[in-house]
Amino acid sequence: MTPFDMKRPRSLSEAQSAFSGDAAFLAGGHTLIPAMKSRLRAVETLVDLSTVPGLDSIAIEDDRLLIGAMARHAAVAASAVVRKAIPGLAALASGIGDPQVRNRGTMGGSVANNDPAADYPAAVLALDAIVETTHGSHSAEDYFQGMFATALADGEIITRISFRIPLSSAYAKHPHPASRYALAGVYVARHADGVRVAVTGATTQVVRWPEAEAAIAAGTSLDALSLQSVDLAADIHASADFRGHLAGVMLRKAASELR
């Protein structure tokens, strides 16, 4: 790990001022710190967001569940507010990584990193969320822009994520046995104006699945559905065809657990 300066701001304005030159924001650090230790990433300044107050709140406003960017996975999973408003999201958070990861990792860090196999992006997309930042806001449809790519500008900080509360929702994934990342994960959300289905892990970025949405809305069988996409991922863990098949299995599991 190369030497760097650590900044511990006490406000968002201080955090933004500290972000200069070759800098990075630190949330949970589960991707950034290993990359720095292996010298895949070097920064001059590390800006720790854990010292900024008010970024871990969880609340409901109107028809939205608002979760602060620094809310830990364990806090999301255990929150009575989340469990009542969107139990599928609480269940998703409870299945991220292991206890150490859940007690350190943050929702905002995960969404900012946008790993193609992370769990939260599927919920953000299926729950028609709005990613609120120091620069404004981004709709879920516009936020995800490719593998590890987002609409965030340099120095832009996620402050909270505003989830649309669905009539019911559920998430199912087939996890990698070591990392617990999704080889294929499917979040199904039933809203008053239709169904939204988002897939993570199976493709090179989180995507919606229109054919699954139409089938669930129409009440037709999901048995023959598998994800078909030119962007299906293939690696040493699973082939593209297997990931497409897994997406169908996880779709059926999530749809059967809608609550």
N, C-alpha and C positions, 0 to 999 in steps of 0.2 A: 504494500500500500504506500503510495507516495504521500508526502507531507501535505497537510491542508490546514486552513483556519476554520475553526468552528464558531458559528454565530448562534446565539440563543436569544432571539428577539422576543419582546414582550407584547408585541402588537402586530397586526397585519402590515401596517405601514412600515414598521421597523424591519419586518421580514422582507418586504419588497425593496427597501433601501439597501439591505444587506446582500441582496442578490445582484452581484455585479461581476463582470469578467467571466471566468470559467467556474460557474457556481451550480449547485444543485440543492433542491429542497429535500430534507429528510423527514419522512413520515414514520412508517414502521421500519423501513430499511431492509426488508427481506430480499429485495432485488439489488438495490443500490450498494449496500455494504459488501455482499459477496463479490459483486463486480469490481468494487474498489480493491478488495483484498487480493483478487486474482489479477489486478492491474489491467482489467478490461475497460475500466473507467477510471479516469483521474480528474479530480476537481481541485481548484484552488481554494474554494470556500464552500463549506457545508452549512446550510441554514436549517437549524432544527426547529420544526414547527410544533413540537410537543410543548414548548414553553409559551405558545400563544394561547391565551385563555379564550374559552367560548367556542372552540372548534369541534367539540365532542358532544354537543347537545343532541337530544332526540325529542321531537315534539310533533304534534299534529296541528295543522292549520287548514281549516275548511276540508277539502277532499284530498289533501296532500299529507304524506308522511315526510318530515324533514329530518335528515340525518346529517350531522356534522361530519366534515371530512376526516377528522381525527378520531372519530368513534372507532373503538377497537372491535374486531370481529366478535369477540366474546361478549362485549357489551350489547351489540346488535342482537346476538343470539339470545341473550338473557333478558332483554328489555321487555317489560310487560306492555309497553306502548306498541312496540313492533309486533309482538306476538298477537295482540288484539287486532291491529290494523291490517297487517300483512303477514300472517303466520308462515306463508311460503318463503318469505324473505328471511325470517328468523331461522327457519330450518336450513336454508342455504348457508347462512353464516355459521351455523353450528357444525357444518361439514367441511369447512375450509381447513386445510392443513391438519395440524395437531394442536394440542392445548398450548404449547409454547407459541406457535404461530398465531393462534386466535387471540392470545393475550397481549400480543405485541403489534400485529399487523393492523392496518387501518383501512377503512372503506375508501377514503380519498386516495390513499397511496395506491391501492389496487386499481382504481378506475383511472388514475393518472398514468400508471404504467401500461395499462391495456395489454396485458399478456393475452395472447390468443386462446389460452386454455384456462384463464381465470374465471371464477364463478360470477362475481358481481356484474360484469358487463352484460351477461344474459338477463339479469334482473333489471338493470338500468334500461335496456332496450325493450323488454317485454312489458315493463311497468310504465312505459312512456314517460321516463324521468327527465328532469331538467337538471343539468350540471351547473350549479351556481359558482361563480368565481369572483376574484377581485376585479376582473375586467367586464363582468356582465353575466351572461348565461349562455348555455348551449343546449339545444334539444338533443335527446338521445339519438335521433335519426342523423343529426349532423356531427355529433361529437366523435364517434368512432370512424377513423379514416384509414385503417389498415393495420398491419401487424405492428404493435407497439407505437402506433401513430394516432394522435388525437387532434382535436381542434385547438388545444391549448397553445397559446403564444408563449414565447420565452419569458419567464418570470411570472406567468399567470398562476395563481394559486386557487385550487378548488376550496371553497369554503363550506359548502354543504350540497347534498343531493336531495332534490325534491321528487319523491315518488308519488305517482298517481295511485290512489288506493283502489284496488280492483274489487269486483264482486267475489272473486276467488282466484287463487293462484297456487302453483306448486312447481317445485324444481326437482329434477332427478338427474344424476350424473353417474357415469362409470369412471371412477377415479383411478389414476395411476397409483399403483400400490405403494410407491415410495413417497412421491411428492404430494399426492392427493389432488393434483391438478386434474382437470377433466379431460379424459380421452374423448368423451362426448358428454355434454351437459345440455339439458333442454329445460327452459323456463316457460311455462304456459300461464297466461293471465287472461281471465275472462272479465272484460269491461262491459259497461252498459251499452256501448256502441260497437262491440265486436270483440274478437279474440286476437291476442298478440302472442306469437310464439318466437322465442329467440334461442339460437343454438351457439354454444361455445365449445371450444376444444376440437370440434370436428373439421373446422375450416381454418383458413389462415387469419381470419378475424371473426368476431361475433357477427352473426347475421340473423335476419328474420327468415321465417320459413312459411311463405304464403300458402303452399299446398296444405300444410298441417293446419294453419289457421282456418282455411276454408272447410276442411274436413270436420274439424271440431265444431265450427259454427253451424254446419249443416247436420251434425249428428251422424255422419257416415263413419264407416269402419276405418280404423287407423292401421289395421293389420298389415296391409300391403305397402305402407309408406316407409321409405328409406330416403335419406337425404341425398339428392342428386345435385352436384355442383362441381364446376371446374376448379373450384378453390378448396376442395377437400384436401386435408393435410395427410401426408404419408411420412413415416419415419420408422426408426427401429422398434417403436412400441406398437404401432398399428398401421395397417395399410389404409389407403383411401377408401376402398370398398368396405373394409371392416368398420371404419369410423362412420360411414354413411349408414351402415346397418345398425350400429350402436345408437346413432341418433334416433332411428325409428323405435328401438327398444326403449330408450329413455323417454321419448315422446309418449308412448303408451303408458309408461309407469307414471309420469307426471300427470297426464290427463286423468288417470284413474284415482289420483290423490287430490284432485282439485278440492279446495276447502276455503 
